[in-house]
Amino acid sequence: MKNFNYPLSHQVYTADQVRELDRLAIASGISGFSLMMRAGQFMFDSIGQSCPNAKSMLIFCGIGNNGGDGYIIARLALDAGMTVQVVQLGRSLTSLQGDALQAQTAYFSQGGTHEGFHWDKKYTAEIVVDALFGTGLSRDVEGEWVQAIGAINACAHSAYIASVDIPSGLNATTGALMGCAVVADETVTFVGRKRGLYTGKARDYVGKLRFSDLAIADSIKTQVKQTSIKKKCYLLDRFIRLPKRKATAHKGTHGHVLLIGGSVGMGGAIRMAAEAALTIGAGLVTVLTHPDHAAWLNLNRPELMVKGIESPRELLPYLERANVIAIGPGLGTDSWGGALFNACLATEHDKIIDADGLNWLSQLSISRDNWVLTPHAGEAGRLLGVTAHAIEMDRYYSATKIQQHYSGYCVLKGAGALVADGEQIAISTLGNAGMATAGMGDILTGVIAGLRAQGLSLQIAARLGVTLHAKAADLAVAEKGERGLLATDLYPYLRILVN
């Protein structure tokens, strides 16, 4: 199956790119105020869909164009007969300029009023709109802005909170928390999809996400320059239908996965990965594991071929039959695991490397084009020699640096998983908090390995594997809830999805 690229409608932008897109749209003949009017109308309509019976609205406005969007929304709310209160932040109540000032003036012409922010006031409304900061925020929030964000969040127990373009306090490019941020029930974003809305900590603040490009033509979007990290970013929401199997197919037709791992006391990890490879459709799955538990590893899954091995010398006959190797789950950091890892590196097989395999790799300086690395933030930190916190501060940069250093493909796990290759980063929009449980990463390793064994390219196996894995978790949670989700609960949903 050939690799594929995503359409322009799926592209995700940095803050600088969005500002450039906005500038290009205005240069093409669309006025800035017209774009602001479109944004305000789209957001007002979106809020109306979420809260159709609300009668009161409170809007917190900043001093930039986000504040202007807030005034457009306020005027529309007045026209709809709602009770409207506008709180203007900034050194003076007359600090707006340009299009934002025009929006404010239009609101005043309809009889609207505003007031300054009072830190000790208790604010209430059915709907609270956050129009404080847009994409330009580049340093930590300070002063009364912190207090205003606190006042907005304090309304959460009784109000529906909606953020204009991005929850104030988030970095629009990285999603990093700039000190504090609004926790929105809904974020309505415009012009271009911002990278910072889709991954990492941002997922705790964005809420329901809606988007409008404000009818900006595709011909304008194609003019936006690429960023310094030279990777386009796209939303990973495309499912790929696998080829129909022939009636004459047999187990050898659909690939042989070799999984290596499961040191003493960690047999469950490699077992989960192996069963995931079977479930996703691999024809044959062999597990090489520690002799201490090899005899019972396939006790209630006899379809798995399991062999206990003591040393790398025993690998050779199994390597000859395998199409792809998955190494790392439960591998351990003792001499047994290290010897097996080093032996695998000497082979030409395509590889999926996870868990302790990544820890062993972090001690080396090598690169390969034919592997997929699947780190979580802690493992990614070890690969780059930084902290997990540093990884989460800019997940796009981190995934890119791992891929550049080690080559191949990097799947940076976590909320909004990223799949980085030499040209693109694909961003998963699926998944849920229930996935924060032991074994989820092992399942993903097996899924990707099983897809590669069936003939998919490593790029597609990584992208589709992430998508199927997260969607299976979403289906499991929809049926029984997030708490108590087990990694092995994904198996039946994976089988349904892959078919």
C-alpha atoms as one frame of an Amber mdcrd trajectory, in Angstrom:
protein
   0.000   0.000   0.000   1.416   3.382  -1.011   2.040   6.234   1.396  -0.479
   9.034   1.401  -0.604  12.760   2.095  -3.339  14.772   3.738  -5.507  17.415
   2.059  -4.953  21.108   2.733  -8.113  21.233   4.871  -6.337  19.056   7.457
  -3.292  21.300   7.808  -2.396  22.676  11.231  -0.404  25.886  11.616   1.977
  27.698  13.946   0.922  31.069  15.358   3.218  32.859  12.896   1.706  30.956
   9.984  -1.829  31.865  11.067  -0.874  35.533  11.262   0.663  35.248   7.803
  -2.503  33.570   6.524  -4.560  36.385   8.004  -2.301  38.986   6.353  -2.498
  37.253   2.972  -6.304  37.096   3.194  -6.486  40.832   3.863  -4.024  41.549
   1.040  -6.297  39.575  -1.303  -9.096  42.061  -0.720 -10.930  40.784   2.378
 -10.992  43.522   5.022  -9.800  42.723   8.516 -13.136  43.868   9.901 -15.008
  41.523   7.551 -12.937  38.606   8.887 -13.691  39.747  12.433 -17.407  39.910
  11.647 -17.322  36.394  10.197 -15.464  35.086  13.238 -17.840  36.705  15.708
 -20.911  35.431  13.869 -19.532  31.889  13.622 -18.698  31.816  17.312 -22.040
  33.281  18.367 -23.822  30.641  16.304 -21.610  27.916  17.745 -22.331  28.986
  21.314 -26.018  29.103  20.437 -25.893  25.471  19.359 -24.289  24.511  22.670
 -26.541  26.679  24.874 -29.740  27.328  22.910 -31.767  28.530  25.910 -29.202
  30.812  27.569 -30.377  34.345  28.354 -27.213  35.978  29.776 -23.669  36.386
  28.499 -20.506  37.757  30.099 -17.576  38.608  27.803 -14.020  39.280  28.985
 -12.235  41.333  26.316  -8.532  41.921  25.835  -6.906  44.827  24.004  -6.162
  43.074  20.700  -8.245  41.573  17.928  -9.513  38.857  20.259 -11.157  41.656
  22.216 -12.666  42.874  18.956 -14.128  39.410  18.363 -15.586  39.661  21.859
 -17.352  42.914  21.031 -18.815  41.426  17.845 -20.208  38.545  19.905 -21.518
  40.996  22.519 -23.380  43.018  19.871 -24.924  39.867  18.401 -26.027  38.807
  21.879 -27.663  42.202  22.417 -29.471  41.880  19.092 -30.727  38.471  20.237
 -32.238  40.006  23.370 -29.740  38.557  25.827 -28.511  40.256  28.976 -24.931
  41.238  28.125 -22.051  42.322  30.335 -18.619  43.187  28.914 -15.507  43.377
  31.075 -12.646  45.219  29.384  -9.099  44.417  30.490  -6.133  46.687  29.833
  -4.685  49.906  31.151  -7.660  51.929  29.981 -11.133  51.247  28.705 -10.283
  53.009  25.438  -7.150  51.088  24.492  -8.500  49.265  21.429  -7.357  50.191
  17.937  -8.147  49.400  14.310 -10.681  46.645  13.627 -11.138  45.932  17.342
 -12.030  49.568  17.991 -14.526  49.475  15.121 -16.132  46.395  16.671 -16.302
  48.102  20.054 -17.871  51.206  18.520 -20.517  49.098  16.766 -21.351  47.467
  20.094 -21.705  50.876  21.784 -23.948  52.077  18.950 -26.392  49.311  19.862
 -26.584  50.596  23.425 -23.966  48.254  24.831 -21.827  49.210  27.820 -18.678
  47.886  29.415 -16.751  48.114  32.669 -13.239  47.536  33.943 -12.148  44.361
  35.659 -12.598  44.153  39.438 -10.590  41.342  41.000 -12.838  41.124  44.069
 -16.131  40.927  42.161 -17.998  37.670  41.753 -18.980  37.363  38.103 -21.944
  35.272  36.970 -23.738  34.484  33.707 -25.048  31.464  31.853 -22.357  31.894
  29.194 -18.880  33.318  29.814 -16.793  34.227  26.759 -13.009  34.387  27.008
 -11.747  36.967  24.483  -8.588  37.986  26.339  -5.582  36.683  24.374  -5.167
  35.439  20.843  -2.248  33.766  19.103   0.303  36.428  20.048   0.871  35.347
  23.645   4.574  34.498  24.028   5.326  34.944  27.744   3.716  33.973  31.032
   0.496  35.718  31.989   0.916  38.329  34.732  -0.969  40.810  36.902  -4.669
  41.435  36.438  -4.711  39.049  33.484  -3.997  36.176  35.878  -6.831  37.389
  38.089  -9.177  37.664  35.110  -8.402  34.113  34.023  -9.074  33.023  37.598
 -12.398  34.875  37.567 -13.425  33.152  34.324 -12.500  29.713  35.664 -14.380
  30.454  38.901 -17.573  30.611  36.836 -17.204  27.007  35.695 -19.570  25.552
  38.314 -22.559  27.417  36.881 -21.581  28.788  33.449 -20.650  27.490  30.004
 -17.183  28.841  29.185 -16.277  29.488  25.543 -12.880  30.706  24.347 -12.357
  32.797  21.222  -9.677  31.249  18.970  -7.648  29.728  21.831  -8.077  29.462
  25.619  -6.273  32.506  27.005  -2.970  31.449  28.546  -2.078  28.704  26.058
   0.743  29.054  23.563  -0.871  28.811  20.132   2.104  27.029  18.559   3.176
  24.560  21.248   0.116  24.217  23.491   2.311  24.993  26.508   0.710  26.585
  29.558   1.924  30.166  29.913   1.546  30.315  33.685  -2.221  29.772  33.785
  -5.029  29.414  31.270  -8.781  29.432  30.850 -10.367  25.994  31.113 -12.938
  26.145  28.326 -15.958  23.991  27.668 -15.653  25.007  24.030 -13.012  26.673
  21.878 -13.931  28.139  18.512 -10.884  28.786  16.366 -10.567  30.638  13.070
  -8.536  31.158   9.876  -6.140  28.217  10.452  -6.087  25.352  12.925  -3.510
  26.185  15.611  -1.000  23.514  16.560  -1.249  24.381  20.226  -4.887  23.276
  20.424  -4.310  19.626  19.595  -1.670  18.025  21.797  -0.243  17.799  25.307
  -1.484  19.968  28.167  -3.776  21.903  25.855  -6.162  18.966  25.771  -7.112
  19.791  29.387  -8.104  23.353  28.462  -9.615  23.380  24.964 -12.841  21.449
  25.561 -15.006  20.902  22.484 -13.140  22.297  19.469 -14.818  23.923  16.479
 -13.176  25.542  13.466 -13.988  27.903  10.606 -11.522  29.078   7.967 -13.806
  32.126   7.472 -14.132  31.277   3.770 -10.458  32.017   3.024  -9.602  30.512
  -0.363  -7.264  27.516  -0.657  -5.139  29.514  -3.084  -4.262  31.829  -0.207
  -3.452  28.973   2.163  -0.924  27.491  -0.234   1.119  30.700  -0.024   1.886
  30.302   3.673   5.594  29.677   4.254   6.839  26.616   6.079   8.275  26.837
   9.575  11.910  26.490  10.553  11.448  22.840  11.565  10.439  22.137   7.936
   7.524  19.834   8.691   3.918  20.333   7.724   1.410  19.264  10.370  -1.885
  17.550   9.623  -4.783  16.145  11.608  -4.634  12.357  11.738  -8.287  11.388
  11.393  -8.228   9.319   8.228  -8.950   5.591   8.370  -7.453   3.414   5.648
  -9.346   0.392   4.435  -7.005  -2.567   4.255  -7.038  -4.652   1.050  -9.613
  -7.427   0.891  -8.064 -10.807   1.588  -7.994 -13.380  -1.148  -9.922 -16.611
  -0.721  -6.662 -18.514  -1.196  -4.813 -16.636   1.544  -2.993 -18.569   4.265
  -1.240 -17.606   7.491   2.045 -16.933   5.730   0.365 -14.433   3.426  -0.228
 -11.945   6.225   3.191 -11.710   7.750   5.188 -13.009  10.662   5.784 -10.735
  13.666   8.658 -11.489  16.016   8.322  -9.907  19.451  11.235  -9.808  21.876
  10.865  -8.838  25.518   9.376  -9.861  28.817  12.186 -10.100  31.339  11.616
 -11.671  34.762   8.377 -10.348  36.229   7.409  -8.457  33.059   5.939 -11.151
  30.843   2.583  -9.403  30.632   3.950  -6.538  28.527   5.229  -8.685  25.674
   2.145 -10.908  25.853  -0.173  -7.902  25.388   1.860  -6.655  22.422   1.827
 -10.110  20.850  -1.907 -10.578  21.237  -2.487  -7.120  19.736  -0.462  -8.137
  16.668  -2.654 -11.229  16.267  -5.856  -9.252  16.784  -4.921  -6.690  14.154
  -4.483  -9.446  11.585  -0.886 -10.691  11.510  -0.719 -14.250  10.202   1.937
 -15.538  12.603   3.243 -14.167  15.883   6.282 -15.480  17.722   7.350 -14.301
  21.176  10.921 -14.693  22.407  10.958 -14.104  26.132  12.697 -14.994  29.373
  12.699 -18.734  30.140  11.241 -18.132  33.604   7.745 -17.590  32.241   7.867
 -18.885  28.665   5.963 -22.053  29.549   2.814 -20.250  30.621   2.880 -17.084
  28.499   0.476 -18.508  25.908  -1.553 -20.562  28.385  -4.889 -19.018  27.381
  -3.747 -17.756  23.987  -2.407 -20.877  22.262  -2.250 -19.121  18.897   0.967
 -17.445  20.072   4.239 -19.244  19.487   6.425 -18.710  22.557  10.041 -19.630
  23.182  12.232 -18.891  26.173  15.763 -17.839  25.237  18.851 -17.212  27.312
  21.169 -15.508  24.823  21.314 -13.783  21.415  22.743 -16.944  19.839  19.257
 -18.441  19.972  17.731 -15.630  17.876  18.970 -16.650  14.443  16.372 -19.252
  13.363  13.534 -16.932  14.394  15.006 -13.906  12.642  15.113 -15.819   9.382
  11.335 -16.314   9.401  10.193 -12.892  10.630   8.990  -9.972   8.513   9.133
  -7.379  11.291  10.563  -7.219  14.823   8.936  -5.533  17.812  11.315  -5.175
  20.738  11.104  -3.495  24.116   7.939  -4.308  26.077   9.141  -5.739  29.383
  12.654  -6.144  27.958  14.301  -4.854  31.101  17.586  -3.027  31.584  19.712
  -5.950  32.731  22.316  -7.811  30.674  19.708 -10.203  29.221  17.703  -7.374
  27.681  20.762  -5.449  26.551  22.274  -8.416  24.752  19.051  -9.141  22.861
  18.611  -5.493  21.926  22.122  -5.205  20.529  21.669  -8.418  18.556  18.480
  -7.055  17.004  20.202  -3.844  15.974  22.553  -5.890  13.810  19.654  -7.189
  11.668  18.111  -5.534   8.597  14.522  -6.149   9.702  11.990  -3.339  10.025
  11.559  -2.705  13.736   9.090  -1.255  16.192  10.997  -0.134  19.299   9.231
   0.682  22.548   9.702   0.818  26.321  13.067  -0.575  27.474  14.146  -0.879
  23.858  14.049   2.935  23.760  16.002   3.124  27.006  18.741   0.992  25.456
  18.633   3.077  22.282  19.082   6.304  24.273  22.583   5.139  25.186  23.581
   4.943  21.521  24.018   7.426  18.699  22.660   5.600  15.667  19.929   6.126
  13.114  17.896   3.859  10.863  15.310   4.588   8.212  13.402   1.363   8.808
  12.132   1.629  12.361   9.292   3.198  14.325  10.125   4.569  17.763   7.149
   4.906  20.139   8.236   6.899  23.222   6.104   8.476  25.909   7.378  11.773
  27.342   9.775  10.142  29.810  11.341   7.904  27.176  11.454  10.800  24.718
  13.322  12.811  27.330  15.919  10.077  27.666  16.311   9.873  23.884  17.049
  13.604  23.737  18.804  13.959  27.093  16.181  16.319  28.560  13.362  16.103
  31.101   9.859  14.840  30.405   8.658  18.368  31.243  10.831  19.802  28.472
   9.300  17.308  26.036   5.769  18.361  26.960   6.544  22.083  26.656   6.845
  21.623  22.873   5.826  18.179  21.690   6.135  19.129  18.014   9.750  20.176
  18.418  10.487  17.086  20.519   9.014  14.627  18.021  10.862  16.383  15.219
  14.216  16.273  17.034  13.843  12.564  17.831  13.043  11.795  14.201  15.919
  13.931  12.956  18.395  12.303  15.341  17.317   8.669  14.987  15.616   8.801
  11.531  12.707   6.505  10.667   9.418   7.409  12.318   8.661   8.746  15.790
   5.321   8.227  17.522   5.289  10.575  20.526   2.577   9.103  22.720   0.309
  11.029  25.062  -2.734  13.266  24.639  -2.762  14.242  20.985  -0.205  11.649
  19.848   2.186  12.825  17.120   3.604  10.753  14.257   6.701  12.434  12.815
   8.548  11.442   9.669  11.057  13.292   7.537   8.464  15.634   6.023   5.275
  15.719   8.085   3.803  15.446  11.556   0.406  13.776  11.824  -1.641  14.686
  14.919  -4.119  12.249  16.438  -7.466  13.788  17.335  -8.730  10.600  18.994
  -8.152   8.968  22.383  -9.168   9.693  25.957  -7.957   9.876  29.548  -8.914
   6.254  30.178  -5.853   5.272  28.166  -3.610   6.387  31.015  -3.218   2.823
  32.252  -0.573   0.114  32.196  -0.093  -1.754  28.947  -1.585   0.750  26.496
   1.791   1.373  24.903   2.426  -2.361  24.583  -0.848  -2.743  22.692   0.168
   0.049  20.309   3.513  -1.647  19.638   1.758  -4.860  18.659  -0.777  -3.037
  16.499   1.885  -1.211  14.483   3.975  -4.377  14.112   0.939  -6.379  12.995
   0.012  -3.799  10.369   3.564  -3.677   9.022   3.625  -7.473   8.794   0.551
  -7.320   6.538   2.410  -5.235   3.988   1.700  -1.645   4.998   4.602   0.793
   4.832   6.088   1.845   8.152   4.608   5.324   7.671   1.077   4.026   7.192
   1.462   1.339   9.864   2.456   4.026  12.373  -0.305   6.469  11.400  -3.046
   3.868  11.092  -1.845   2.061  14.214  -2.151   5.231  16.293  -5.596   5.912
  14.839  -6.978   2.402  15.377  -5.511   2.210  18.886  -7.073   5.510  19.990
 -10.416   4.840  18.293 -10.645   1.410  19.938 -10.127   3.089  23.312 -12.831
   5.644  22.508 -15.287   2.864  21.633 -14.452   0.972  24.819 -14.935   4.103
  26.923 -18.222   4.971  25.197 -19.561   1.603  26.297 -18.244   1.351  29.870
 -16.565   4.626  30.874 -12.996   5.866  31.338 -12.228   4.681  34.846 -11.048
   1.106  34.983 -10.300   0.810  31.265  -7.804  -2.017  30.753  -5.368  -2.163
  27.878  -6.681  -5.611  26.941 -10.219  -4.183  26.674  -9.153  -2.802  23.279
  -8.818  -6.177  21.559 -12.429  -6.696  20.420 -12.713  -3.127  19.175  -9.432
  -3.356  17.284 -10.715  -6.413  15.457 -13.940  -4.641  14.510 -12.110  -1.528
  13.316  -9.491  -3.322  11.253 -12.269  -5.078   9.373
